[in-house]
Amino acid sequence: MWFIAEGEIVHPSFLKSKIFAGIALTILTVAFTFPMVAFHGTLNKIHENRVDEISPLAVEVWNLYSKGRYISTTTPKEAHHDLMKMIENSSEIGVASLPLWAVSLEAPNYPKKAFPEGIPVFFHFDGYSGEVHEMNTINHYVGMDPMWVGGTIEREIGIYALLLLSLGMVLFIAYNKKIFTYIMIVPALLPVLFIADYSYWLYWFGHNLHDWGAFKIKPFMPTVFGDGKIAQFTTHSYPTVGFYLLLLIAFFSLLAILARNKAMRESKEHE
């Protein structure tokens, strides 16, 4: 059934494509873009002792987005999910956006009682969270670079890339032009792009080991998905909430593309 918009007969699939794209854009904004923008630069201010320059918005956003997420076992309970108290206690503080992937290590020297989840680290578009300091210590033990060495360009441009992508999705929603359909291919491929980039950096870290490691191991490919073994460590690498939301973004983006293509094809046939 066709409908009339601004005096023109419009195919209903145009409306469907806008709804699907709107859902994808909303998920992208709430889960990633908004917290990334609101918290942008805050970790630098913490590390440079410029705490008084942290905006109230950044504090509120971090407190909200940290709820239900892993907090280091060394953080006092009264400081959980309270950014300013965590700063006062020199606690491990990660970024605010939702995590995409979770990696944890288990070893005899990290007892379950002290570390019930092993040594977990979470990967985000704009950084890390979890036991980052401890993970870097372990990496140094086997001659591996600290985590911040990898993905520097991705972390620097991530916020701008998502803002640009969001603008493209807004244009797709606002205009029924074929050129904007190609923009939706990017959010449809986000899970694949993330996995490819994540896998590349795992390979890079595992094949660029240094002599400073106290424990010598041969170059290796860390486990991308599933359970593995590195020296005496058992590793676990699995997607987490953010990646599942990426899959939803990809799903609705694909539906938007299909609906738009159908609308344009059948509109031409109707002419």
JORAPE-V24332 format. One record per run of one state. SS is the DSSP state (alpha for helix, beta for strand, coil for the rest). FROM is the first residue (numbers start at 0). TO is the last residue. If there is no record, write none. Layout:
BEGIN
ss-><SS	SS>
from-><FROM	FROM>
to-><TO	TO>
END
This chain:
BEGIN
ss-><coil	beta	coil	beta	coil	alpha	coil	alpha	coil	alpha	coil	alpha	coil	alpha	coil	alpha	coil	beta	coil	beta	coil	beta	coil	alpha	coil	alpha	coil	alpha	coil	alpha	coil	alpha	coil	beta	coil	beta	coil	alpha	coil>
from-><0	2	5	7	10	11	39	41	47	50	53	55	65	76	79	82	88	100	106	118	124	126	130	131	141	146	149	151	174	177	188	189	206	225	230	232	239	240	270>
to-><1	4	6	9	10	38	40	46	49	52	54	64	75	78	81	87	99	105	117	123	125	129	130	140	145	148	150	173	176	187	188	205	224	229	231	238	239	269	270>
END
